[in-house]
Amino acid sequence: MLLVAGRARTQSFHTHCSSTSALSSRHPPSPLCSVWPQVPVQLSFRRGTLTPTPLYPANRSPATMAELQEVQITEEKPLLPGQTPEAAKEAELAARILLDQGQTHSVETPYGSVTFTVYGTPKPKRPAILTYHDVGLNYKSCFQPLFQFGDMQEIIQNFVRVHVDAPGMEEGAPVFPVGYQYPSLDQLADMIPCILQYLNFSSVIGVGVGAGAYVLSRFALTHPDTVEGLVLINIDPNAKGWMDWAAHKLTGLTSSIPEMILGHLFSQEELSGNSELIQKYRNIITHAPNLDNIELYWNSYNNRRDLNLERGGDVTLKCPVMLVVGDQAPHEDAVVECNSKLDPTQTSFLKMADSGGQPQLTQPGKLTEAFKYFLQGMGYMASSCMTRLSRSRTASLTSAASMDGNRSRSRTLSQGSESGTLPSGTPGHTMEVSC
């Protein structure tokens, strides 16, 4: 809008920048039109020069402003040419895909560099989910089937995830030079505070498999205030004894490193069946370009120290723990023994049928349900719907309660599921569930 001063500088009329043809015959268009296309201005003639001065509503009286005629401008071209709703959806999808790819970082620690990948954004007052993989795997080959499972999406939308790769296990990792001193499992645990300091995370829920479960347990023992909960799959808290060491040496004389690691990951029944899953992971490990690095990680695992866990003693896991093992898995006895050494009021023991040595690969649905229930028991995701696994737990415990007159039905775990915490009247016990 333009307010143009006419003769004697007193007669005014109101127009738009594009309607200056009456003036253009005597004076060229003012450059102001391209700067303030809808701002009232006053044009003054001084020594043959047309000088624009902006007038704002605050400088005009209501009577004068009422005389101004407002001219609407319809933009001929959209702000983003060719932008359609379909294109906008594609752009949003591309952004989500980029976020789902995660951000990979590396930090230096006193024991070497460690690589980790972060998915999602930190949530207020919620810990991060931190994973640590087993020997012969990296975070993708160990955890992707679990975290890409459909029902898991409800969980990962509520937590930021940090997937740690043991040194030299990440994709594209260079082979360590001959004579390289690979960190012990205790030293791998001491790398985790460097990761959390880099990310500025104060607490985590750990999910570990095999060697990774040992590493996270060691970290929880040395940093109990940082770990809010642990999901430990196939954990062996004991150091190898002399008999185990001798058996390992004899096996090494007749078996290759890939075959020994496969025997650590899967049951003999699975290896004999040679299913598609076994063929896939046999190929991954046998043809791994960093097989020398994998052997170093394998040696560190076999040289681990005893965690010295003791129920009721000073050395114990003080956070909620869910122990998971497959039926007839190589580490079934070790997990059962670990369960006997932990606080029964803080421990859940899940033995999964038909899951073999790697439940997170073979039964991601059941493990997702158990994990969701575990988080609900910690007070997170209380509004989440009750899962099939927790319903089966409720039915089982309610049936047991009906046989005990001293235990009321109000102590079933369904109430803990709905409220996000375990019922206050629930007696301390280790929960053993087969599914």
N, C-alpha and C positions, 0 to 999 in steps of 0.2 A: 504494500500500500504506500502511496506517495501523497504527501501533502505539499502542494506546489504553491509558492507565493507568486502572485501575478503582479499587475501594475501597482505602482506606489507601495509595493511590498505589503499591502494590506488585504487585497482580494485573494481568496484562497479557494482551491477546489481539490477534491480527493479523487485519486485515480490509482491505477496499478502500473507497475514497471512496464508491462507489455503494452500499455495504452498511452504511450508518450508520443504518438504520431503528430499531435498538435504542436509539440515543442520541437520535434526533430527537424522541422523545416527551417527553424531558426538556430537551434542549438543541438549538438550531437547528444545521444543518450548518455545519461550519467553513468559512470562506472559503478555507482552505488547500487544500481539495480542488480548487479551480479553478486553483491555482497550481502545486501539486506533486501531480499526479494519481497518481504512482507512487513517491512518496518516503516512507519510513517516518517517522512523527512520533509524538511522545509528547504526550498531552493531559493537562494538569495543572489541577486545580481549586483556584483561589485566590479566596476571597471571592465564591464564586458565579460566577466567570468561568472559562470553558474556554479555556486558553492552550495553543496548539500549539507544540511544539519539535521540529524535524527531527532524526532520528537517522540517521546515515550508517553504512554498513558498517564504516568504520574505527573507529567508536566502540563497536562491539558485539563481543563475544567470539564465537568460532566456534560455541560451544554455543548461544548465544542466537540467532544467525542461522540455525542449523539448525532451530529451532523455528518460524521464520517461514514462512508459507504464501504462495507467490507466486501472484498472480492475474493471468491474461492478459487484456488488453483488446483486443477486436476493433473496429477503427474502422468505424463504420456507413457513413460517407460517404468516398469517395476524396478525396485531397488536392486534386486538380484535377477537379471534377465535369465529366463529359462528355468527358474526355480519352481518346481512343481511339488505337490505333496509327496509324490512317489520318490522324487529326488531327495527330499528332506528325510524321508524314512531311510533311504539308502545311506545317507550321510550319517544318520544316527546309528545305524547298524554297523557301519565301518568304525565309528568311534568306540562302540562296545567291543568289537572284535579286537581293536588295538588295546583296549584295557584288559581284555581277557588273555592277551598274550603275556602279560606280566612284564615287570621291569627287573632286569638282572643287574646285580651289583656285585662287587668284589671289595673286600676289606682286608687290610693287612693285620695280622695278629702276631703275638710273640712266637707262634708255631707255624707261620706261613700264611699264605693267602687263602681265603675261603670265599666261595661263590654262593650266592643265594638269589632267589627270585621272589618278588613280592607281587601278589595279586590283590586287587581291591584297594580301598582306602581305610585308614584307621577309623574305628567307631568309638564315640565317646564312652568312657567307662566300661570298655570291653577289652579283654586281652586279645592278643593276636594268636592265631593257630600256627604253630611252628612244627614242621615235619622234618624227620631225619630218616633216610632210607637205609636199606640193608646192603650187605656186601654183594657185589656183582650187578648192582642196579644204580640208577640215579633217581632224582626226584620224579622224573616223568615216567620212567618204566616201573617205578614202585607205587606211585600214588595217582597217576592220571585216571585209571579206570574208576577209582573211588571218588575223586573230586569232580569228575565229569558225569557221574551218575545223576539221573534226573532228580531224585529226591534230595540229593545233597545240595542242590541249588538254594534251598531254603536256609541252609546253614551258612554257606559261603557268602550269601548276601548280608549276613549279620556280623561277619568277622573278616578282618584282613588276614591274609595267609602269607606265611614266609616259608618257602621250601628251601632247605639247606642241602647243598651238595657237598659231600665229603671232599677234601682236597684231591684234585686229579680225577674226580668222577663226573664232572660236568661235561656236557656235550662239547666236543672240540678241544678237550683238555690236552695239552702237550704231555708227552711221556716224561716222567721224572728221570733225571740222569742216574747212571749207575752209582750206587753207594748212597743215594738219597735216604735220609733218615725220616721215615714217615712218622707222623705224630701217633702217639698212643691214643687209646680211646679216652683216657682221662684228659689228655691234651686237646682232643677234639671237643670235649665238653667245655673246656676252658676257652674255646674260641667263641662260644655262643654269646657271652657278655659283650664282645666286640661288635657282634651283629646288632644286638639290641641297642647298644649305645649309638651306633651309626644311624639306626632308624628312630631313635628316641622312643622306644617302646619300653614300658615299665613292667609288663607281665605277659605271660604266654600260657597257652594250653598246648602241651606237647603231644605229638602223635609220632611214634617211632616203631620201626619194624626191625627185629633181629638186632644187629649191631647198633642201629639207630636207636632202638629202645634202650639199650644199655647206655648209650651216650646221653640221652635225655634223662635217664634215671640218675646218672652220676651228676649231671648238671643240677637236678632238683635237690640232691643231697647237699651240694655246696652252695646253692642259691635258693633256699626254700621259700623266701619271700617273693621270688620272681615267678615261680611256677604255680599256677592256680589249679591245674589238673593235668593228668597224664593218661594217654591211651597207649598201652604197651602191648604190641603184637609180637609173639614168639620171643619173649625176653628170656635170656639165660643169665641170671645174676651171679652165677658161680664162675670162678676161674677153672680152667682145665686142670684136672688132677693128673697124676702120673700115668694112670691107665688110659685116660683120654689122650694125653700127649703121645704115648706110645702107639695107640691106635691111629692117631692122625699121621704119625710118621710112616707107619706101615701102609696106610692108604695112599700116601703121597708117592710111594714107590711104584704103585700099580695104576694109579689114576692121575689124569691130568688136572691142572688147576680148574678149568671150567667144569669138569665132572664133579670135583670135590665141592665146588660152590653150588652146583645144581643139587647135590645131595644135601647141602645145608638149607637150601630154599624150599625144596619140595620133598614130599614123602616118597618112599620106594614104590608104593602103589602107583603114584602119579608118573614117576619116571618109567616104570614098566609099561604103563598104558600108552605113553608117548603121544599124548593128546596134542591138539593144535597149539594149546597154550604152552606145553612143554617144548614143542618144536620151536616155537617163536623165541622163547627165552634161552633155549640152548643156542640158537643162532645168534642172539644178541650178545651173549657172553663169549662164545667161542670166537666170534669175528670182531670182538671189540677192539678198536684201534689202541685203546689205553689198557690193554690186558695186563701189562706190567704194573700199572698203577693199581688195578683191581687186586692183584696179588699182594701188594703192599698193605692195602686196607684189610685183606683177608688175614694176613699175618698179624696185624695189630689186634684184630678181633680174637684170634686164637691165643694171643698173649695177654688178654685182659686180666685185670685183677678181680678178686672177689669183692662184690659190693658190701658184703658183711651185714646184710639186712637182718634185723632182729625185731620180732614183734614185741612191742612194749619197751624196747631198748632205746638208746640214744640215736642209733643209726637206723632210721626208717624214713619212708616217704610220708610226709606230713600232709600232702594234698590228696584230694580224691583221685583214685586210680581205677581204671578199667583194664583188666588183663584179658587179652584175647588170644585164643589159640584154636587151630583147626583140629578136628577129631582125627587121631592117628597121624598128627603132624610130627616132624622130627623133634620138635622142642616141647611136646606136650608135657612130659615129666618135669622139665625145667620150669615151665610156667606154673604147674601145680605146686611145685616146691616154693616158688616165689610167692604164690598166693598164701602159703602157710606162714610166711615171714612178715606179712604186712598187716596193718591195723584192719581188723575185720569191719569196723564201722566206717571205714573210708574206701573199702575195696569192693569192686564188682568183678566177678570172674565169669567170662563168657566163653564157653566151648561151642564151637560152631561145627555142626555136622555137614558132611559133604563139601567141605571147603578146602581140604588139603593143607599144604604148607603155607599158602599165601592167601588168607581170607579176603584181604583188600582187593585181590585180583579176581578171585573166583566167586565171591559172594559180596559184592559191593552193596547190594540192596539191604541185606541183613545187617551188615556192619554200619551202614548209614543210619538205620533205625536205632541201633544200639548207641551210636554216637549222639544222636539227637536226644535220646532219653538221658544219656549221661550229662549232656549240657543242661537239660531241664532240671536234673537233680542238683546242679551247681547254681541254679537260680537264673539261668539264661534261657531265652526263648520259651518263657512260660506260656505264651499265648499260642504256641504251636500245637497243632492237632495231635491227638494221641496216636502213636504209631502202632502198627500191627504187632511189633515185638513187645511193646510195653503192655498192650492188651493181653498178650499171651502170658506175660509175667504176672499181671494182675489176676488173671484167671487162676494161674498156678498157685500164687500166694493166698488168694482168697479161699481156694479149695483147702489149702493146708490150714488156714485159719479156722475153717469150719470144723476141723478135727480137734482143735485145741480150744477148750472153753474159756481159757484165760486170755485169748487174743481176739479182739473184736474186728469186725469187718472194716472199721474205720481206719485200720492200719494198712490197708492195701496200698500198693504203689500207685494206683490210679490217682489218688489224691495228691501225692507228691508230684505226679506228672502235670496235673492241672494247675497247681499252684507254683510250680517251678522249683520246689524244694521237697526234700523228703519229709514225711510226717514226723512231727516232733515226738510222737509216742512210739516210733518204730524202734524195736530193740536192736542193739548192735549185732550185726552178723555179716558174714561174707555171702554175697548173693551169687549163687551158681546157677547159670541158665544155659541150657542147651537149646539150640534152635537150628 
